[in-house]
């Protein structure tokens, strides 16, 4: 039996604690997106937990709607991006790093709240940390990531956040500096769809895509 086959057999024998996680902070702009995301995951018959990390900007009414949609809501204190400009769009993007504190889970697929899942993606929990789709030949996109929660890793990221600059001032640039070795997920799991023309063909979604944003 091959090592890959044996590893997969061991993985399926031991039932890991796994979850999809998204983060909402600073405004309610993506509440509806998070609701749609939860439903898209559930409708594809996923068996994993759905966990939503949020700060105090999300109202009680919105939290109730998110809970009904399928999320387990968990409050967080947001984290400022040390190198971001004040009041910039990415000032609090380092809040995403809180996902490493979810040590009640062995593995997490972080997924931004503006994505929609088109096919079941539970199989990607088999990938190790850090796995993500490529943004180009050498960089990864942090909208979808497979991570393994660890308080030691979280503390390490916090220490490095004040020393390691980000090429875009946000979490993606920082994480690319820290995780220089990473595992590539297929582009089909994080596909950018741009509707640029009033044309039916432009609005078609290709077969084989796992998730779009």
C-alpha positions in Angstrom: 0.0 0.0 0.0 1.4 3.4 -1.0 2.2 6.0 1.7 -0.4 8.4 0.3 -3.1 5.7 0.5 -2.0 4.7 4.0 -2.1 8.4 5.1 -5.6 8.8 3.7 -6.8 5.6 5.4 -5.4 6.8 8.8 -7.0 10.2 8.2 -10.5 8.7 7.6 -10.1 6.2 10.5 -9.4 8.9 13.0 -12.3 11.4 12.9 -10.7 14.8 13.1 -12.5 17.8 14.5 -12.9 20.0 11.5 -14.8 23.2 10.6 -15.4 25.9 8.0 -14.6 29.3 9.5 -15.3 32.8 8.3 -14.7 36.2 10.0 -16.8 39.3 10.2 -15.4 42.5 11.7 -15.7 46.3 11.6 -19.0 46.5 9.8 -22.0 44.4 8.8 -21.3 44.8 5.1 -20.7 41.0 4.6 -23.5 39.6 6.8 -25.7 38.7 3.8 -22.6 37.2 2.1 -21.9 35.0 5.2 -25.5 33.8 5.3 -25.3 32.8 1.6 -22.0 31.2 2.2 -23.3 29.0 5.0 -26.3 27.9 3.0 -24.1 27.1 0.0 -21.9 24.8 2.2 -24.9 23.1 3.8 -26.7 22.6 0.5 -23.6 20.7 -0.7 -24.1 18.2 2.1 -21.0 19.1 4.1 -20.7 17.2 7.4 -18.4 19.8 9.1 -19.1 22.5 11.6 -19.6 26.1 10.5 -18.0 28.7 12.8 -18.2 32.5 12.4 -15.9 34.8 14.3 -17.3 38.3 14.8 -16.6 41.5 16.7 -18.9 43.9 18.4 -19.9 45.6 15.2 -22.3 42.8 14.3 -25.7 43.4 15.8 -27.8 41.0 17.8 -30.3 40.8 15.0 -27.7 39.9 12.4 -26.2 37.3 14.8 -29.5 35.6 15.1 -29.9 35.5 11.3 -26.4 34.1 11.0 -27.1 31.4 13.6 -30.3 30.4 11.8 -28.3 30.2 8.6 -26.1 27.6 10.2 -23.2 29.4 11.8 -21.9 28.9 15.3 -21.1 32.5 16.3 -18.0 33.2 18.4 -17.0 36.7 19.6 -13.5 38.0 19.0 -11.5 41.1 19.7 -10.3 42.4 16.3 -6.6 42.8 15.5 -5.1 45.8 13.8 -2.8 45.5 10.9 0.4 47.1 12.2 1.5 48.5 8.8 -1.9 49.6 7.5 -2.9 53.2 7.3 -5.5 54.5 9.8 -9.1 54.0 8.5 -7.9 52.1 5.5 -10.0 49.2 4.1 -7.5 46.7 5.5 -6.7 48.3 8.9 -8.3 45.4 10.8 -7.6 42.5 8.4 -5.3 40.8 10.8 -8.4 39.8 12.8 -8.4 36.8 10.4 -5.4 35.4 12.4 -7.8 34.6 15.2 -8.7 31.4 13.4 -5.4 29.9 14.8 -6.9 30.2 18.2 -9.7 27.7 17.5 -7.9 24.8 19.1 -11.1 22.9 19.7 -10.6 21.9 16.0 -7.8 19.9 14.5 -8.1 21.5 11.1 -10.0 24.4 9.6 -10.8 25.6 6.1 -11.0 29.4 6.3 -13.2 30.9 3.7 -14.0 34.5 3.1 -17.7 35.5 3.5 -18.0 36.8 -0.1 -17.5 33.3 -1.7 -20.1 30.8 -2.7 -19.5 27.1 -2.6 -20.7 25.2 -5.8 -19.5 21.7 -4.9 -18.7 19.8 -1.7 -15.2 20.7 -0.7 -14.9 18.5 2.4 -12.2 16.5 0.7 -9.7 19.4 1.0 -9.6 19.0 4.8 -7.1 16.2 3.9 -4.6 18.9 2.8 -2.0 20.1 5.4 -1.3 23.6 6.7 -0.9 25.9 4.9 -2.8 25.1 1.7 -4.3 27.7 -0.5 -4.9 28.5 -4.2 -2.2 30.4 -6.0 -2.6 34.2 -6.5 0.2 33.9 -9.1 3.2 31.7 -9.6 4.7 32.3 -6.1 2.1 33.9 -3.9 -1.1 32.4 -2.5 -4.5 34.0 -2.0 -5.7 34.0 1.6 -9.5 33.9 0.8 -9.5 30.1 1.2 -6.9 28.4 3.3 -6.5 25.1 5.1 -4.9 25.7 8.5 -4.2 23.7 11.7 -5.1 25.8 14.8 -2.4 26.2 17.4 -1.9 28.7 20.2 1.8 28.5 19.7 1.4 29.4 16.1 -1.0 32.2 16.9 1.5 33.7 19.4 4.3 33.4 16.8 2.2 35.1 14.2 1.4 38.0 16.7 5.1 38.4 17.4 6.0 38.4 13.7 3.2 40.8 12.8 5.1 43.7 14.3 8.4 42.8 12.5 7.4 41.4 9.2 5.8 43.9 6.8 3.0 43.0 4.3 3.3 43.8 0.6 -0.3 45.0 0.6 -0.7 46.1 4.2 -3.2 43.2 4.9 -3.2 39.6 6.1 -2.5 38.1 2.7 0.8 39.9 2.3 1.8 39.1 5.8 0.9 35.4 5.6 2.8 35.0 2.3 5.9 36.4 4.1 5.5 33.9 7.0 4.4 30.8 5.1 7.0 30.8 2.4 6.5 27.0 1.9 2.8 26.3 1.2 0.7 23.6 -0.6 -1.3 24.5 -3.7 -5.0 24.0 -3.8 -6.6 24.0 -7.3 -7.7 27.4 -8.6 -11.2 26.0 -9.0 -11.7 26.3 -5.2 -11.2 30.1 -5.3 -12.3 31.2 -8.7 -12.7 34.9 -9.4 -15.8 35.5 -11.6 -16.1 39.0 -13.2 -19.3 40.0 -15.0 -18.0 42.6 -17.4 -20.6 42.5 -20.2 -24.4 42.2 -20.5 -24.0 38.8 -22.2 -25.5 35.5 -21.2 -22.2 33.7 -21.9 -20.4 36.0 -19.6 -22.8 35.1 -16.8 -22.3 31.3 -17.2 -20.3 29.5 -14.5 -18.0 26.8 -15.8 -18.3 23.2 -14.9 -15.9 21.8 -12.3 -15.7 24.9 -10.1 -15.7 24.4 -6.3 -16.2 28.0 -5.2 -16.4 31.4 -6.7 -16.1 35.0 -5.5 
